[in-house]
Amino acid sequence: MITLTDKAAVKVKQLLESENATDLALRVAVRPGGCSGYSYEMFFDGEFAADDVVKTFGEV
């Protein structure tokens, strides 16, 4: 499970607004690779898959 602190949610909102991209979402992805066998990524994404888990934190 992923959670965002209130401070992190405010920062994500600020970043989205500064890019004028309020229609995007923060995606957290886990991919094979890296030293422990997994690589973790965070990026803004506008495409949503049917099996995505969507959570709201604060205003994001």
PDB file of N, CA, C and O in Angstrom:
ATOM      1  N   MET A   1       0.841  -1.175   0.000  1.00  0.00           N
ATOM      2  CA  MET A   1       0.000   0.000   0.000  1.00  0.00           C
ATOM      3  C   MET A   1       0.890   1.243   0.000  1.00  0.00           C
ATOM      4  O   MET A   1       1.927   1.275   0.662  1.00  0.00           O
ATOM      5  N   ILE A   2       0.480   2.242  -0.734  1.00  0.00           N
ATOM      6  CA  ILE A   2       1.202   3.505  -0.841  1.00  0.00           C
ATOM      7  C   ILE A   2       0.417   4.580  -0.097  1.00  0.00           C
ATOM      8  O   ILE A   2      -0.807   4.651  -0.204  1.00  0.00           O
ATOM      9  N   THR A   3       1.118   5.404   0.647  1.00  0.00           N
ATOM     10  CA  THR A   3       0.483   6.564   1.268  1.00  0.00           C
ATOM     11  C   THR A   3       1.340   7.795   1.001  1.00  0.00           C
ATOM     12  O   THR A   3       2.549   7.688   0.791  1.00  0.00           O
ATOM     13  N   LEU A   4       0.712   8.950   1.011  1.00  0.00           N
ATOM     14  CA  LEU A   4       1.418  10.225   0.897  1.00  0.00           C
ATOM     15  C   LEU A   4       1.135  11.029   2.153  1.00  0.00           C
ATOM     16  O   LEU A   4       0.000  11.069   2.629  1.00  0.00           O
ATOM     17  N   THR A   5       2.156  11.663   2.685  1.00  0.00           N
ATOM     18  CA  THR A   5       1.923  12.579   3.795  1.00  0.00           C
ATOM     19  C   THR A   5       1.187  13.799   3.255  1.00  0.00           C
ATOM     20  O   THR A   5       1.150  14.031   2.046  1.00  0.00           O
ATOM     21  N   ASP A   6       0.607  14.568   4.154  1.00  0.00           N
ATOM     22  CA  ASP A   6      -0.071  15.800   3.733  1.00  0.00           C
ATOM     23  C   ASP A   6       0.904  16.724   3.009  1.00  0.00           C
ATOM     24  O   ASP A   6       0.549  17.345   2.007  1.00  0.00           O
ATOM     25  N   LYS A   7       2.130  16.813   3.517  1.00  0.00           N
ATOM     26  CA  LYS A   7       3.145  17.678   2.909  1.00  0.00           C
ATOM     27  C   LYS A   7       3.489  17.201   1.492  1.00  0.00           C
ATOM     28  O   LYS A   7       3.649  18.017   0.585  1.00  0.00           O
ATOM     29  N   ALA A   8       3.602  15.888   1.305  1.00  0.00           N
ATOM     30  CA  ALA A   8       3.904  15.344  -0.019  1.00  0.00           C
ATOM     31  C   ALA A   8       2.750  15.594  -0.989  1.00  0.00           C
ATOM     32  O   ALA A   8       2.984  15.913  -2.154  1.00  0.00           O
ATOM     33  N   ALA A   9       1.518  15.454  -0.525  1.00  0.00           N
ATOM     34  CA  ALA A   9       0.353  15.700  -1.381  1.00  0.00           C
ATOM     35  C   ALA A   9       0.315  17.157  -1.830  1.00  0.00           C
ATOM     36  O   ALA A   9      -0.013  17.444  -2.982  1.00  0.00           O
ATOM     37  N   VAL A  10       0.650  18.079  -0.926  1.00  0.00           N
ATOM     38  CA  VAL A  10       0.699  19.503  -1.282  1.00  0.00           C
ATOM     39  C   VAL A  10       1.772  19.733  -2.340  1.00  0.00           C
ATOM     40  O   VAL A  10       1.549  20.486  -3.288  1.00  0.00           O
ATOM     41  N   LYS A  11       2.935  19.097  -2.193  1.00  0.00           N
ATOM     42  CA  LYS A  11       4.027  19.258  -3.157  1.00  0.00           C
ATOM     43  C   LYS A  11       3.634  18.702  -4.523  1.00  0.00           C
ATOM     44  O   LYS A  11       3.920  19.329  -5.543  1.00  0.00           O
ATOM     45  N   VAL A  12       2.993  17.549  -4.564  1.00  0.00           N
ATOM     46  CA  VAL A  12       2.537  16.971  -5.835  1.00  0.00           C
ATOM     47  C   VAL A  12       1.565  17.931  -6.511  1.00  0.00           C
ATOM     48  O   VAL A  12       1.655  18.162  -7.716  1.00  0.00           O
ATOM     49  N   LYS A  13       0.643  18.487  -5.742  1.00  0.00           N
ATOM     50  CA  LYS A  13      -0.318  19.446  -6.299  1.00  0.00           C
ATOM     51  C   LYS A  13       0.403  20.665  -6.865  1.00  0.00           C
ATOM     52  O   LYS A  13       0.061  21.135  -7.949  1.00  0.00           O
ATOM     53  N   GLN A  14       1.401  21.184  -6.141  1.00  0.00           N
ATOM     54  CA  GLN A  14       2.168  22.338  -6.611  1.00  0.00           C
ATOM     55  C   GLN A  14       2.893  22.018  -7.917  1.00  0.00           C
ATOM     56  O   GLN A  14       2.897  22.832  -8.840  1.00  0.00           O
ATOM     57  N   LEU A  15       3.501  20.844  -7.998  1.00  0.00           N
ATOM     58  CA  LEU A  15       4.217  20.450  -9.211  1.00  0.00           C
ATOM     59  C   LEU A  15       3.271  20.343 -10.404  1.00  0.00           C
ATOM     60  O   LEU A  15       3.591  20.802 -11.500  1.00  0.00           O
ATOM     61  N   LEU A  16       2.113  19.739 -10.189  1.00  0.00           N
ATOM     62  CA  LEU A  16       1.132  19.614 -11.269  1.00  0.00           C
ATOM     63  C   LEU A  16       0.652  20.986 -11.730  1.00  0.00           C
ATOM     64  O   LEU A  16       0.533  21.235 -12.930  1.00  0.00           O
ATOM     65  N   GLU A  17       0.376  21.871 -10.782  1.00  0.00           N
ATOM     66  CA  GLU A  17      -0.098  23.214 -11.132  1.00  0.00           C
ATOM     67  C   GLU A  17       0.988  24.020 -11.841  1.00  0.00           C
ATOM     68  O   GLU A  17       0.687  24.778 -12.763  1.00  0.00           O
ATOM     69  N   SER A  18       2.247  23.866 -11.423  1.00  0.00           N
ATOM     70  CA  SER A  18       3.333  24.621 -12.052  1.00  0.00           C
ATOM     71  C   SER A  18       3.550  24.197 -13.502  1.00  0.00           C
ATOM     72  O   SER A  18       4.032  24.984 -14.316  1.00  0.00           O
ATOM     73  N   GLU A  19       3.198  22.961 -13.822  1.00  0.00           N
ATOM     74  CA  GLU A  19       3.306  22.455 -15.192  1.00  0.00           C
ATOM     75  C   GLU A  19       1.986  22.592 -15.949  1.00  0.00           C
ATOM     76  O   GLU A  19       1.879  22.174 -17.102  1.00  0.00           O
ATOM     77  N   ASN A  20       0.981  23.180 -15.291  1.00  0.00           N
ATOM     78  CA  ASN A  20      -0.352  23.317 -15.880  1.00  0.00           C
ATOM     79  C   ASN A  20      -0.864  21.958 -16.364  1.00  0.00           C
ATOM     80  O   ASN A  20      -1.406  21.831 -17.461  1.00  0.00           O
ATOM     81  N   ALA A  21      -0.675  20.951 -15.511  1.00  0.00           N
ATOM     82  CA  ALA A  21      -0.999  19.574 -15.882  1.00  0.00           C
ATOM     83  C   ALA A  21      -1.887  18.927 -14.825  1.00  0.00           C
ATOM     84  O   ALA A  21      -1.601  17.820 -14.367  1.00  0.00           O
ATOM     85  N   THR A  22      -2.943  19.599 -14.443  1.00  0.00           N
ATOM     86  CA  THR A  22      -3.797  19.089 -13.373  1.00  0.00           C
ATOM     87  C   THR A  22      -4.605  17.859 -13.781  1.00  0.00           C
ATOM     88  O   THR A  22      -5.276  17.261 -12.940  1.00  0.00           O
ATOM     89  N   ASP A  23      -4.554  17.470 -15.062  1.00  0.00           N
ATOM     90  CA  ASP A  23      -5.271  16.275 -15.512  1.00  0.00           C
ATOM     91  C   ASP A  23      -4.420  15.011 -15.378  1.00  0.00           C
ATOM     92  O   ASP A  23      -4.882  13.920 -15.712  1.00  0.00           O
ATOM     93  N   LEU A  24      -3.181  15.147 -14.894  1.00  0.00           N
ATOM     94  CA  LEU A  24      -2.301  13.999 -14.722  1.00  0.00           C
ATOM     95  C   LEU A  24      -2.391  13.462 -13.301  1.00  0.00           C
ATOM     96  O   LEU A  24      -2.932  14.113 -12.407  1.00  0.00           O
ATOM     97  N   ALA A  25      -1.858  12.272 -13.112  1.00  0.00           N
ATOM     98  CA  ALA A  25      -1.811  11.647 -11.791  1.00  0.00           C
ATOM     99  C   ALA A  25      -0.381  11.208 -11.511  1.00  0.00           C
ATOM    100  O   ALA A  25       0.399  10.978 -12.435  1.00  0.00           O
ATOM    101  N   LEU A  26      -0.047  11.094 -10.243  1.00  0.00           N
ATOM    102  CA  LEU A  26       1.259  10.577  -9.851  1.00  0.00           C
ATOM    103  C   LEU A  26       1.196   9.058  -9.907  1.00  0.00           C
ATOM    104  O   LEU A  26       0.395   8.434  -9.211  1.00  0.00           O
ATOM    105  N   ARG A  27       2.043   8.470 -10.738  1.00  0.00           N
ATOM    106  CA  ARG A  27       2.088   7.012 -10.856  1.00  0.00           C
ATOM    107  C   ARG A  27       3.308   6.502 -10.099  1.00  0.00           C
ATOM    108  O   ARG A  27       4.412   7.024 -10.252  1.00  0.00           O
ATOM    109  N   VAL A  28       3.095   5.481  -9.286  1.00  0.00           N
ATOM    110  CA  VAL A  28       4.179   4.785  -8.602  1.00  0.00           C
ATOM    111  C   VAL A  28       4.233   3.395  -9.209  1.00  0.00           C
ATOM    112  O   VAL A  28       3.250   2.655  -9.179  1.00  0.00           O
ATOM    113  N   ALA A  29       5.391   3.044  -9.761  1.00  0.00           N
ATOM    114  CA  ALA A  29       5.519   1.771 -10.474  1.00  0.00           C
ATOM    115  C   ALA A  29       6.661   0.952  -9.893  1.00  0.00           C
ATOM    116  O   ALA A  29       7.666   1.500  -9.439  1.00  0.00           O
ATOM    117  N   VAL A  30       6.500  -0.352  -9.913  1.00  0.00           N
ATOM    118  CA  VAL A  30       7.544  -1.285  -9.505  1.00  0.00           C
ATOM    119  C   VAL A  30       7.847  -2.151 -10.716  1.00  0.00           C
ATOM    120  O   VAL A  30       6.960  -2.786 -11.286  1.00  0.00           O
ATOM    121  N   ARG A  31       9.128  -2.165 -11.101  1.00  0.00           N
ATOM    122  CA  ARG A  31       9.538  -2.922 -12.284  1.00  0.00           C
ATOM    123  C   ARG A  31      10.676  -3.869 -11.908  1.00  0.00           C
ATOM    124  O   ARG A  31      11.424  -3.597 -10.968  1.00  0.00           O
ATOM    125  N   PRO A  32      10.810  -4.970 -12.631  1.00  0.00           N
ATOM    126  CA  PRO A  32      11.940  -5.867 -12.375  1.00  0.00           C
ATOM    127  C   PRO A  32      13.261  -5.152 -12.665  1.00  0.00           C
ATOM    128  O   PRO A  32      13.352  -4.371 -13.612  1.00  0.00           O
ATOM    129  N   GLY A  33      14.277  -5.418 -11.852  1.00  0.00           N
ATOM    130  CA  GLY A  33      15.597  -4.831 -12.061  1.00  0.00           C
ATOM    131  C   GLY A  33      16.113  -4.171 -10.802  1.00  0.00           C
ATOM    132  O   GLY A  33      15.423  -4.142  -9.783  1.00  0.00           O
ATOM    133  N   GLY A  34      17.312  -3.646 -10.865  1.00  0.00           N
ATOM    134  CA  GLY A  34      17.917  -3.009  -9.702  1.00  0.00           C
ATOM    135  C   GLY A  34      18.633  -4.021  -8.830  1.00  0.00           C
ATOM    136  O   GLY A  34      18.565  -5.224  -9.084  1.00  0.00           O
ATOM    137  N   CYS A  35      19.309  -3.547  -7.816  1.00  0.00           N
ATOM    138  CA  CYS A  35      20.120  -4.407  -6.938  1.00  0.00           C
ATOM    139  C   CYS A  35      19.285  -5.423  -6.167  1.00  0.00           C
ATOM    140  O   CYS A  35      19.722  -6.555  -5.962  1.00  0.00           O
ATOM    141  N   SER A  36      18.095  -5.029  -5.740  1.00  0.00           N
ATOM    142  CA  SER A  36      17.264  -5.928  -4.937  1.00  0.00           C
ATOM    143  C   SER A  36      16.282  -6.723  -5.787  1.00  0.00           C
ATOM    144  O   SER A  36      15.442  -7.450  -5.257  1.00  0.00           O
ATOM    145  N   GLY A  37      16.387  -6.586  -7.096  1.00  0.00           N
ATOM    146  CA  GLY A  37      15.479  -7.306  -7.976  1.00  0.00           C
ATOM    147  C   GLY A  37      14.318  -6.461  -8.464  1.00  0.00           C
ATOM    148  O   GLY A  37      13.581  -6.876  -9.359  1.00  0.00           O
ATOM    149  N   TYR A  38      14.143  -5.258  -7.876  1.00  0.00           N
ATOM    150  CA  TYR A  38      13.058  -4.371  -8.276  1.00  0.00           C
ATOM    151  C   TYR A  38      13.569  -2.944  -8.398  1.00  0.00           C
ATOM    152  O   TYR A  38      14.514  -2.542  -7.719  1.00  0.00           O
ATOM    153  N   SER A  39      12.933  -2.201  -9.264  1.00  0.00           N
ATOM    154  CA  SER A  39      13.221  -0.786  -9.438  1.00  0.00           C
ATOM    155  C   SER A  39      11.911  -0.035  -9.234  1.00  0.00           C
ATOM    156  O   SER A  39      10.877  -0.416  -9.782  1.00  0.00           O
ATOM    157  N   TYR A  40      11.960   1.019  -8.455  1.00  0.00           N
ATOM    158  CA  TYR A  40      10.762   1.795  -8.145  1.00  0.00           C
ATOM    159  C   TYR A  40      10.811   3.114  -8.896  1.00  0.00           C
ATOM    160  O   TYR A  40      11.854   3.766  -8.951  1.00  0.00           O
ATOM    161  N   GLU A  41       9.683   3.508  -9.475  1.00  0.00           N
ATOM    162  CA  GLU A  41       9.609   4.736 -10.264  1.00  0.00           C
ATOM    163  C   GLU A  41       8.406   5.556  -9.832  1.00  0.00           C
ATOM    164  O   GLU A  41       7.380   5.011  -9.426  1.00  0.00           O
ATOM    165  N   MET A  42       8.543   6.875  -9.924  1.00  0.00           N
ATOM    166  CA  MET A  42       7.424   7.794  -9.719  1.00  0.00           C
ATOM    167  C   MET A  42       7.456   8.803 -10.854  1.00  0.00           C
ATOM    168  O   MET A  42       8.500   9.380 -11.157  1.00  0.00           O
ATOM    169  N   PHE A  43       6.302   9.013 -11.481  1.00  0.00           N
ATOM    170  CA  PHE A  43       6.213   9.981 -12.567  1.00  0.00           C
ATOM    171  C   PHE A  43       4.753  10.365 -12.766  1.00  0.00           C
ATOM    172  O   PHE A  43       3.847   9.676 -12.297  1.00  0.00           O
ATOM    173  N   PHE A  44       4.538  11.470 -13.467  1.00  0.00           N
ATOM    174  CA  PHE A  44       3.178  11.899 -13.770  1.00  0.00           C
ATOM    175  C   PHE A  44       2.724  11.212 -15.044  1.00  0.00           C
ATOM    176  O   PHE A  44       3.481  11.094 -16.007  1.00  0.00           O
ATOM    177  N   ASP A  45       1.472  10.758 -15.037  1.00  0.00           N
ATOM    178  CA  ASP A  45       0.950   9.978 -16.153  1.00  0.00           C
ATOM    179  C   ASP A  45      -0.503  10.361 -16.406  1.00  0.00           C
ATOM    180  O   ASP A  45      -1.255  10.633 -15.470  1.00  0.00           O
ATOM    181  N   GLY A  46      -0.885  10.381 -17.660  1.00  0.00           N
ATOM    182  CA  GLY A  46      -2.255  10.705 -18.030  1.00  0.00           C
ATOM    183  C   GLY A  46      -3.033   9.510 -18.546  1.00  0.00           C
ATOM    184  O   GLY A  46      -4.214   9.631 -18.873  1.00  0.00           O
ATOM    185  N   GLU A  47      -2.381   8.353 -18.623  1.00  0.00           N
ATOM    186  CA  GLU A  47      -3.050   7.144 -19.100  1.00  0.00           C
ATOM    187  C   GLU A  47      -3.359   6.238 -17.919  1.00  0.00           C
ATOM    188  O   GLU A  47      -2.528   6.055 -17.029  1.00  0.00           O
ATOM    189  N   PHE A  48      -4.561   5.674 -17.920  1.00  0.00           N
ATOM    190  CA  PHE A  48      -4.994   4.834 -16.816  1.00  0.00           C
ATOM    191  C   PHE A  48      -5.437   3.481 -17.356  1.00  0.00           C
ATOM    192  O   PHE A  48      -6.197   3.405 -18.321  1.00  0.00           O
ATOM    193  N   ALA A  49      -4.957   2.416 -16.727  1.00  0.00           N
ATOM    194  CA  ALA A  49      -5.332   1.057 -17.112  1.00  0.00           C
ATOM    195  C   ALA A  49      -6.483   0.578 -16.228  1.00  0.00           C
ATOM    196  O   ALA A  49      -6.698   1.100 -15.134  1.00  0.00           O
ATOM    197  N   ALA A  50      -7.203  -0.400 -16.707  1.00  0.00           N
ATOM    198  CA  ALA A  50      -8.351  -0.927 -15.967  1.00  0.00           C
ATOM    199  C   ALA A  50      -7.940  -1.518 -14.620  1.00  0.00           C
ATOM    200  O   ALA A  50      -8.733  -1.517 -13.678  1.00  0.00           O
ATOM    201  N   ASP A  51      -6.704  -2.025 -14.519  1.00  0.00           N
ATOM    202  CA  ASP A  51      -6.272  -2.653 -13.270  1.00  0.00           C
ATOM    203  C   ASP A  51      -5.452  -1.718 -12.369  1.00  0.00           C
ATOM    204  O   ASP A  51      -4.873  -2.173 -11.383  1.00  0.00           O
ATOM    205  N   ASP A  52      -5.395  -0.424 -12.693  1.00  0.00           N
ATOM    206  CA  ASP A  52      -4.713   0.543 -11.829  1.00  0.00           C
ATOM    207  C   ASP A  52      -5.464   0.680 -10.507  1.00  0.00           C
ATOM    208  O   ASP A  52      -6.693   0.635 -10.470  1.00  0.00           O
ATOM    209  N   VAL A  53      -4.715   0.847  -9.438  1.00  0.00           N
ATOM    210  CA  VAL A  53      -5.300   1.168  -8.136  1.00  0.00           C
ATOM    211  C   VAL A  53      -5.168   2.674  -7.974  1.00  0.00           C
ATOM    212  O   VAL A  53      -4.060   3.209  -8.005  1.00  0.00           O
ATOM    213  N   VAL A  54      -6.291   3.358  -7.802  1.00  0.00           N
ATOM    214  CA  VAL A  54      -6.301   4.821  -7.727  1.00  0.00           C
ATOM    215  C   VAL A  54      -6.665   5.244  -6.313  1.00  0.00           C
ATOM    216  O   VAL A  54      -7.682   4.818  -5.766  1.00  0.00           O
ATOM    217  N   LYS A  55      -5.821   6.088  -5.728  1.00  0.00           N
ATOM    218  CA  LYS A  55      -6.046   6.613  -4.381  1.00  0.00           C
ATOM    219  C   LYS A  55      -5.994   8.130  -4.427  1.00  0.00           C
ATOM    220  O   LYS A  55      -5.292   8.705  -5.259  1.00  0.00           O
ATOM    221  N   THR A  56      -6.727   8.774  -3.546  1.00  0.00           N
ATOM    222  CA  THR A  56      -6.708  10.226  -3.429  1.00  0.00           C
ATOM    223  C   THR A  56      -6.107  10.598  -2.083  1.00  0.00           C
ATOM    224  O   THR A  56      -6.468  10.039  -1.048  1.00  0.00           O
ATOM    225  N   PHE A  57      -5.181  11.555  -2.114  1.00  0.00           N
ATOM    226  CA  PHE A  57      -4.544  12.064  -0.903  1.00  0.00           C
ATOM    227  C   PHE A  57      -4.686  13.576  -0.922  1.00  0.00           C
ATOM    228  O   PHE A  57      -4.164  14.236  -1.820  1.00  0.00           O
ATOM    229  N   GLY A  58      -5.375  14.123   0.044  1.00  0.00           N
ATOM    230  CA  GLY A  58      -5.605  15.564   0.048  1.00  0.00           C
ATOM    231  C   GLY A  58      -6.379  15.958  -1.197  1.00  0.00           C
ATOM    232  O   GLY A  58      -7.468  15.444  -1.457  1.00  0.00           O
ATOM    233  N   GLU A  59      -5.804  16.877  -1.964  1.00  0.00           N
ATOM    234  CA  GLU A  59      -6.459  17.348  -3.188  1.00  0.00           C
ATOM    235  C   GLU A  59      -5.877  16.716  -4.442  1.00  0.00           C
ATOM    236  O   GLU A  59      -6.175  17.158  -5.552  1.00  0.00           O
ATOM    237  N   VAL A  60      -5.052  15.688  -4.284  1.00  0.00           N
ATOM    238  CA  VAL A  60      -4.473  15.012  -5.459  1.00  0.00           C
ATOM    239  C   VAL A  60      -4.824  13.539  -5.450  1.00  0.00           C
ATOM    240  O   VAL A  60      -4.429  12.804  -6.355  1.00  0.00           O
TER     241      VAL A  60
END
